[in-house]
């Protein structure tokens, strides 16, 4: 019987990089859950905090970065602040990661076989009978039972496991491939090897950080199909981190949309794709080609640059780039609202639309925007608060 509600539970996670120029809030209050056998997609532009979220889960944030707040629980057990020795039993073994660039993630001076065997032996143990040196017989406890000790798996067994894992990810002639170096493989083959390395310990959670970056469309489709196939065979949960909505549509059950270190919208894939409520999500969907587009039709990009992480605005971080920005968006961050049981968003435009459609009352609207608690003059009048701000039409000049 399970003693936990979710396989992975991230709550109000804050990860910052403290540098002389100031504090970079790369992850700024992220919360989500992952259940057994599910595939979660985290999508957003470069610099939105996706990879830092993954590294925070793996507890591999290096100086000057650190987790400054929040909770990360694996099977109900807190990872933040866990001793390094205990983390080693989970990292790579129970929670594994595929890094963005396989060419730089693999060591160029060691063969693929050496690297796979090393990863297997580091995390895989077997039981061995303890021999009494004096009597040269197997030791027994007080009850007469044989005494065992844990030892690392042998190189021979580790090599056999490495072979079977390479075969699982679709690599042929494994005996020959194990003796080759990373530079002797194509990009698609290297990505398959990275997937094999992530799966050798049969983890409960696999984090795939941009698994299809720099791959052509055909190879990308093969890698995604491979991940789905392996996920079904092994029954593990997967977190896919990407900026490609096409990847999310093909493989994920749920999706979290990130911007400036926060999750601005989350829900089932169909909900996000067919019923987006946050203006940033709508912008991402408008910027990708569709089947109904005609020849010569222009895509609609999101104007402006990502927000300056050194000087995050008081209100919604997307406000300077949002065509629907209102005065309240500049002064207050929107609350999380349930669109339905499988969909959440943080957008004042959605709240306004609910009010205009008479789905919420004026009292509910005032509660959402917390008029009584604000010192801003525009907040004391609902209609004034919800007016569009002319300044929002200007493209953000903030640096990345």
CORDACOR-V259244 format. One record per residue. N is the residue number from 0. RES is the residue in one letter. PSI is psi in whole degrees, -180 to 180 (999 if undefined). D_LAST is the distance of its C-alpha to the last C-alpha in whole Angstrom. Layout:
BEGIN
((N/RES/PSI/D_LAST) (N/RES/PSI/D_LAST))
END
This chain:
BEGIN
((0/X/133/48) (1/X/139/44) (2/X/16/43) (3/X/154/40) (4/X/-38/38) (5/X/147/35) (6/X/-45/35) (7/X/133/31) (8/X/114/30) (9/X/126/27) (10/X/120/27) (11/X/49/24) (12/X/130/22) (13/X/118/20) (14/X/125/18) (15/X/158/16) (16/X/115/15) (17/X/109/17) (18/X/166/16) (19/X/-32/17) (20/X/-14/14) (21/X/-168/14) (22/X/123/14) (23/X/109/12) (24/X/80/13) (25/X/-39/12) (26/X/122/15) (27/X/66/17) (28/X/44/20) (29/X/135/21) (30/X/132/24) (31/X/167/26) (32/X/157/29) (33/X/129/31) (34/X/163/34) (35/X/133/37) (36/X/5/36) (37/X/155/33) (38/X/116/30) (39/X/132/27) (40/X/136/24) (41/X/117/20) (42/X/151/18) (43/X/168/15) (44/X/166/12) (45/X/135/10) (46/X/6/8) (47/X/-9/11) (48/X/12/13) (49/X/-53/16) (50/X/-37/16) (51/X/-34/16) (52/X/-44/19) (53/X/-44/21) (54/X/-31/21) (55/X/-41/22) (56/X/-42/25) (57/X/-10/26) (58/X/46/26) (59/X/26/24) (60/X/124/21) (61/X/161/21) (62/X/141/21) (63/X/14/19) (64/X/151/18) (65/X/155/21) (66/X/117/22) (67/X/-8/22) (68/X/162/24) (69/X/-177/26) (70/X/141/28) (71/X/113/28) (72/X/129/32) (73/X/116/33) (74/X/40/37) (75/X/-3/37) (76/X/128/36) (77/X/127/33) (78/X/-32/31) (79/X/122/29) (80/X/0/31) (81/X/139/33) (82/X/145/35) (83/X/-40/34) (84/X/-40/37) (85/X/-34/37) (86/X/-34/34) (87/X/-25/35) (88/X/-22/37) (89/X/-47/35) (90/X/122/32) (91/X/-26/33) (92/X/-52/36) (93/X/-33/35) (94/X/119/31) (95/X/161/30) (96/X/143/27) (97/X/117/26) (98/X/166/23) (99/X/-53/21) (100/X/108/22) (101/X/-30/26) (102/X/-36/27) (103/X/-17/25) (104/X/-28/26) (105/X/145/29) (106/X/121/31) (107/X/-16/32) (108/X/2/36) (109/X/148/37) (110/X/162/39) (111/X/-39/37) (112/X/-46/40) (113/X/-43/40) (114/X/-38/36) (115/X/-44/38) (116/X/-40/41) (117/X/-45/39) (118/X/-40/37) (119/X/-46/40) (120/X/-29/42) (121/X/-34/39) (122/X/-8/39) (123/X/127/43) (124/X/157/46) (125/X/163/50) (126/X/140/53) (127/X/139/55) (128/X/138/59) (129/X/130/59) (130/X/132/62) (131/X/120/65) (132/X/-29/65) (133/X/-46/69) (134/X/-13/70) (135/X/28/68) (136/X/163/68) (137/X/135/65) (138/X/150/64) (139/X/151/65) (140/X/-174/64) (141/X/-25/67) (142/X/2/67) (143/X/9/68) (144/X/147/65) (145/X/144/63) (146/X/130/60) (147/X/157/57) (148/X/153/54) (149/X/129/50) (150/X/156/49) (151/X/147/47) (152/X/146/47) (153/X/158/49) (154/X/-37/47) (155/X/-46/50) (156/X/-37/49) (157/X/-39/45) (158/X/-39/45) (159/X/-40/47) (160/X/-39/45) (161/X/-41/42) (162/X/-48/44) (163/X/-33/44) (164/X/-39/41) (165/X/-39/40) (166/X/-37/43) (167/X/-37/41) (168/X/10/38) (169/X/27/40) (170/X/129/40) (171/X/168/44) (172/X/54/46) (173/X/-33/44) (174/X/-41/47) (175/X/-40/46) (176/X/-34/42) (177/X/-23/42) (178/X/-4/43) (179/X/161/40) (180/X/160/37) (181/X/-37/33) (182/X/-12/33) (183/X/2/36) (184/X/155/35) (185/X/170/33) (186/X/-42/29) (187/X/-40/31) (188/X/-40/34) (189/X/-39/31) (190/X/-37/29) (191/X/-39/33) (192/X/-40/34) (193/X/-38/30) (194/X/-43/32) (195/X/-42/35) (196/X/-36/34) (197/X/-22/32) (198/X/-7/35) (199/X/-30/38) (200/X/10/38) (201/X/63/38) (202/X/161/36) (203/X/-31/36) (204/X/129/32) (205/X/123/30) (206/X/119/26) (207/X/105/25) (208/X/105/21) (209/X/60/20) (210/X/-15/24) (211/X/12/24) (212/X/137/21) (213/X/13/23) (214/X/146/26) (215/X/168/28) (216/X/-40/29) (217/X/-48/32) (218/X/-38/31) (219/X/-46/29) (220/X/-39/31) (221/X/-42/34) (222/X/-43/31) (223/X/-41/31) (224/X/-38/34) (225/X/-45/35) (226/X/-43/33) (227/X/-42/35) (228/X/-45/38) (229/X/-38/37) (230/X/-40/36) (231/X/-40/39) (232/X/-43/42) (233/X/-16/40) (234/X/22/39) (235/X/168/36) (236/X/149/33) (237/X/140/30) (238/X/117/26) (239/X/122/24) (240/X/124/20) (241/X/164/19) (242/X/2/17) (243/X/110/20) (244/X/-25/22) (245/X/-38/25) (246/X/-44/25) (247/X/-45/25) (248/X/-35/28) (249/X/-33/30) (250/X/-23/30) (251/X/153/29) (252/X/-41/31) (253/X/160/29) (254/X/139/25) (255/X/128/22) (256/X/121/19) (257/X/143/16) (258/X/129/13) (259/X/43/11) (260/X/3/13) (261/X/153/16) (262/X/115/19) (263/X/-21/19) (264/X/143/22) (265/X/153/25) (266/X/-176/28) (267/X/152/30) (268/X/-46/29) (269/X/-37/31) (270/X/-46/30) (271/X/-39/27) (272/X/-35/27) (273/X/-9/30) (274/X/53/30) (275/X/142/26) (276/X/-21/26) (277/X/140/22) (278/X/-29/20) (279/X/-43/17) (280/X/-43/20) (281/X/-40/22) (282/X/-41/19) (283/X/-42/18) (284/X/-34/22) (285/X/-22/22) (286/X/2/20) (287/X/145/22) (288/X/149/26) (289/X/161/29) (290/X/-34/33) (291/X/-11/34) (292/X/139/31) (293/X/162/34) (294/X/130/33) (295/X/-14/31) (296/X/138/29) (297/X/142/26) (298/X/153/23) (299/X/103/21) (300/X/163/17) (301/X/120/15) (302/X/158/14) (303/X/-176/10) (304/X/156/7) (305/X/154/6) (306/X/150/6) (307/X/113/5) (308/X/-15/7) (309/X/-22/9) (310/X/68/11) (311/X/136/11) (312/X/162/14) (313/X/-39/17) (314/X/-141/18) (315/X/130/17) (316/X/-23/13) (317/X/-9/13) (318/X/-45/15) (319/X/-19/13) (320/X/-2/13) (321/X/127/17) (322/X/-19/20) (323/X/16/22) (324/X/137/21) (325/X/169/23) (326/X/-41/24) (327/X/-29/24) (328/X/-29/21) (329/X/-18/19) (330/X/-14/21) (331/X/140/22) (332/X/133/21) (333/X/147/23) (334/X/163/25) (335/X/130/26) (336/X/142/29) (337/X/114/31) (338/X/-44/31) (339/X/-171/34) (340/X/-17/35) (341/X/22/33) (342/X/127/30) (343/X/148/27) (344/X/160/25) (345/X/85/23) (346/X/127/23) (347/X/-26/25) (348/X/-39/25) (349/X/-42/27) (350/X/-44/29) (351/X/-43/30) (352/X/-37/31) (353/X/-39/34) (354/X/-44/35) (355/X/-33/36) (356/X/5/37) (357/X/33/39) (358/X/-19/38) (359/X/153/38) (360/X/171/40) (361/X/-36/38) (362/X/-40/39) (363/X/-39/37) (364/X/-46/34) (365/X/-34/34) (366/X/-43/34) (367/X/-41/31) (368/X/-3/29) (369/X/56/31) (370/X/-43/33) (371/X/-20/35) (372/X/-9/33) (373/X/144/30) (374/X/-6/31) (375/X/130/29) (376/X/-36/31) (377/X/-20/30) (378/X/-12/30) (379/X/1/34) (380/X/119/34) (381/X/-46/33) (382/X/-41/34) (383/X/-38/32) (384/X/-36/29) (385/X/8/29) (386/X/150/28) (387/X/142/25) (388/X/125/23) (389/X/-32/23) (390/X/-24/20) (391/X/-17/18) (392/X/-19/19) (393/X/138/17) (394/X/138/14) (395/X/135/11) (396/X/6/9) (397/X/141/7) (398/X/160/4) (399/X/999/0))
END
